[in-house]
């Protein structure tokens, strides 16, 4: 496998004084046919460029299979020079490119200030179904997909109301290279980031159509519920091609999300803090406290923080404020480590110090930050060597009880 060759397409006038928005199409669609109307709406605030999938539109056919992570690598390469210059860069993608949005957030969060997966999911379909489709299209070609796609892609009545829009989009599908289409299906067969959403440190807008049969609203809401800094927008009377079906509404949601992320200093080009938190050196003490309280709630849960605040009194109030301001607002918001890594370090420190109540709390926090049960086990096994077997023995007992409580709370 290797990263595919995808071609960049200029959708609005080039303007390096505006933030750059890279957009991606879904399987079987062309970026111009899908995004042109929405890009026009966004042109006042962004320079918008897109890409065509391998074997679609202007991009050459792929010569080998590729993963969606590799497709994300190719997308990141398109904006690498701009990101390195310090320019704000955002990404929005539909369906398979929505999956690319999540891959970019996981692997290339230093290049993008925020992303928006649209009409997409953390896992799309089943591996068996994608394999079957790949086999069919490889043999019979992409025209076999036109009728079914027309039924799934658009809200009821849209084809009759907008025949030119739908025809242009379906032409891309009919003309797509069958083998490149099949390779994309195989990439989708291996795609599943459900257990990794908690690792995402940049703002995410999960957007979908209210009547999308491919990625229904519950798929959109799952992303928002599991990404630490995410919001949800569901567009009425839209199905699986929101930028084409509802360009004004899609553009309005993207504009609000990206401009807000840019103002809040979201992670971009290796320079700013994660989760939309301003750098500590640029923030007032109140902002540091507020940012710390935000992260503390995301990591430990609202219920835990509410209990801690409810138990504050004149004697303990200053200590609780110190924790929020310095532990959470100064350390946990730093961009140098992601939250998964910070959780791993914290678990080890709790075992080393024998802080069992704190360990139980941070086991649950680690799960919220995307650390798997298997990874927690490995961390505790490591502490048996470097902290002592007796300490690890207590740690395993404490963690087992905490994991059971975490599962019961979900």
ChimeraX attribute file (.defattr): number of C-alpha atoms within 10 A of each C-alpha:
attribute: neighborCount
match mode: 1-to-1
recipient: residues
	/A:1	9
	/A:2	14
	/A:3	18
	/A:4	26
	/A:5	18
	/A:6	24
	/A:7	19
	/A:8	20
	/A:9	18
	/A:10	14
	/A:11	23
	/A:12	18
	/A:13	13
	/A:14	14
	/A:15	13
	/A:16	12
	/A:17	11
	/A:18	16
	/A:19	20
	/A:20	23
	/A:21	26
	/A:22	26
	/A:23	29
	/A:24	30
	/A:25	27
	/A:26	22
	/A:27	22
	/A:28	28
	/A:29	26
	/A:30	26
	/A:31	27
	/A:32	25
	/A:33	20
	/A:34	26
	/A:35	26
	/A:36	18
	/A:37	19
	/A:38	24
	/A:39	25
	/A:40	17
	/A:41	18
	/A:42	21
	/A:43	18
	/A:44	11
	/A:45	16
	/A:46	27
	/A:47	22
	/A:48	27
	/A:49	24
	/A:50	28
	/A:51	26
	/A:52	25
	/A:53	33
	/A:54	25
	/A:55	25
	/A:56	28
	/A:57	25
	/A:58	17
	/A:59	19
	/A:60	18
	/A:61	21
	/A:62	23
	/A:63	15
	/A:64	12
	/A:65	18
	/A:66	21
	/A:67	22
	/A:68	27
	/A:69	21
	/A:70	19
	/A:71	26
	/A:72	23
	/A:73	19
	/A:74	19
	/A:75	28
	/A:76	21
	/A:77	14
	/A:78	17
	/A:79	20
	/A:80	16
	/A:81	12
	/A:82	17
	/A:83	22
	/A:84	14
	/A:85	9
	/A:86	13
	/A:87	20
	/A:88	27
	/A:89	25
	/A:90	27
	/A:91	30
	/A:92	26
	/A:93	26
	/A:94	30
	/A:95	23
	/A:96	28
	/A:97	29
	/A:98	27
	/A:99	30
	/A:100	30
	/A:101	31
	/A:102	32
	/A:103	25
	/A:104	27
	/A:105	26
	/A:106	20
	/A:107	15
	/A:108	20
	/A:109	24
	/A:110	23
	/A:111	27
	/A:112	29
	/A:113	34
	/A:114	33
	/A:115	31
	/A:116	31
	/A:117	27
	/A:118	32
	/A:119	33
	/A:120	32
	/A:121	30
	/A:122	23
	/A:123	19
	/A:124	19
	/A:125	15
	/A:126	13
	/A:127	18
	/A:128	11
	/A:129	14
	/A:130	21
	/A:131	18
	/A:132	14
	/A:133	19
	/A:134	23
	/A:135	18
	/A:136	16
	/A:137	20
	/A:138	17
	/A:139	12
	/A:140	11
	/A:141	20
	/A:142	23
	/A:143	15
	/A:144	14
	/A:145	17
	/A:146	15
	/A:147	10
	/A:148	9
	/A:149	14
	/A:150	15
	/A:151	12
	/A:152	16
	/A:153	22
	/A:154	23
	/A:155	22
	/A:156	14
	/A:157	9
	/A:158	16
	/A:159	17
	/A:160	9
	/A:161	10
	/A:162	12
	/A:163	10
	/A:164	11
	/A:165	16
	/A:166	21
	/A:167	14
	/A:168	15
	/A:169	20
	/A:170	23
	/A:171	17
	/A:172	23
	/A:173	25
	/A:174	18
	/A:175	16
	/A:176	26
	/A:177	22
	/A:178	25
	/A:179	23
	/A:180	25
	/A:181	26
	/A:182	26
	/A:183	25
	/A:184	25
	/A:185	27
	/A:186	24
	/A:187	21
	/A:188	24
	/A:189	21
	/A:190	18
	/A:191	22
	/A:192	18
	/A:193	16
	/A:194	15
	/A:195	14
	/A:196	19
	/A:197	23
	/A:198	25
	/A:199	21
	/A:200	27
	/A:201	29
	/A:202	27
	/A:203	28
	/A:204	29
	/A:205	25
	/A:206	29
	/A:207	30
	/A:208	32
	/A:209	29
	/A:210	21
	/A:211	21
	/A:212	23
	/A:213	16
	/A:214	18
	/A:215	23
	/A:216	19
	/A:217	23
	/A:218	12
	/A:219	19
	/A:220	25
	/A:221	19
	/A:222	16
	/A:223	27
	/A:224	20
	/A:225	15
	/A:226	20
	/A:227	26
	/A:228	24
	/A:229	20
	/A:230	22
	/A:231	18
	/A:232	19
	/A:233	20
	/A:234	22
	/A:235	20
	/A:236	15
	/A:237	17
	/A:238	23
	/A:239	25
	/A:240	27
	/A:241	27
	/A:242	31
	/A:243	24
	/A:244	21
	/A:245	26
	/A:246	18
	/A:247	20
	/A:248	18
	/A:249	18
	/A:250	24
	/A:251	21
	/A:252	13
	/A:253	17
	/A:254	23
	/A:255	16
	/A:256	11
	/A:257	19
	/A:258	28
	/A:259	16
	/A:260	15
	/A:261	24
	/A:262	19
	/A:263	10
	/A:264	17
	/A:265	19
	/A:266	28
	/A:267	28
	/A:268	27
	/A:269	21
	/A:270	18
	/A:271	15
	/A:272	22
	/A:273	22
	/A:274	29
	/A:275	27
	/A:276	24
	/A:277	26
	/A:278	23
	/A:279	22
	/A:280	18
	/A:281	9
	/A:282	9
	/A:283	13
	/A:284	11
	/A:285	15
	/A:286	11
	/A:287	17
	/A:288	24
	/A:289	22
	/A:290	17
	/A:291	25
	/A:292	25
	/A:293	21
	/A:294	20
	/A:295	21
	/A:296	23
	/A:297	18
	/A:298	17
	/A:299	25
	/A:300	19
	/A:301	15
	/A:302	14
	/A:303	10
	/A:304	14
	/A:305	17
	/A:306	11
	/A:307	10
	/A:308	12
	/A:309	14
	/A:310	9
	/A:311	11
	/A:312	14
	/A:313	10
	/A:314	7
	/A:315	8
	/A:316	11
	/A:317	13
	/A:318	12
	/A:319	12
	/A:320	15
	/A:321	16
	/A:322	13
	/A:323	16
	/A:324	24
	/A:325	22
	/A:326	16
	/A:327	16
	/A:328	23
	/A:329	28
	/A:330	19
	/A:331	15
	/A:332	23
	/A:333	29
	/A:334	19
	/A:335	19
	/A:336	15
	/A:337	14
	/A:338	17
	/A:339	26
	/A:340	21
	/A:341	16
	/A:342	15
	/A:343	25
	/A:344	18
	/A:345	12
	/A:346	17
	/A:347	27
	/A:348	21
	/A:349	16
	/A:350	18
	/A:351	23
	/A:352	18
	/A:353	11
	/A:354	16
	/A:355	13
	/A:356	19
	/A:357	11
	/A:358	15
	/A:359	22
	/A:360	23
	/A:361	19
	/A:362	22
	/A:363	27
	/A:364	22
	/A:365	23
	/A:366	26
	/A:367	22
	/A:368	24
	/A:369	29
	/A:370	23
	/A:371	22
	/A:372	15
	/A:373	15
	/A:374	8
	/A:375	14
	/A:376	21
	/A:377	15
	/A:378	12
	/A:379	16
	/A:380	23
	/A:381	18
	/A:382	15
	/A:383	22
	/A:384	19
	/A:385	11
	/A:386	13
	/A:387	18
	/A:388	14
	/A:389	15
	/A:390	10
	/A:391	20
	/A:392	24
	/A:393	15
	/A:394	13
	/A:395	27
	/A:396	17
	/A:397	12
	/A:398	18
	/A:399	24
	/A:400	15
	/A:401	12
	/A:402	19
	/A:403	18
	/A:404	11
	/A:405	13
	/A:406	17
	/A:407	10
	/A:408	8
	/A:409	7
	/A:410	5
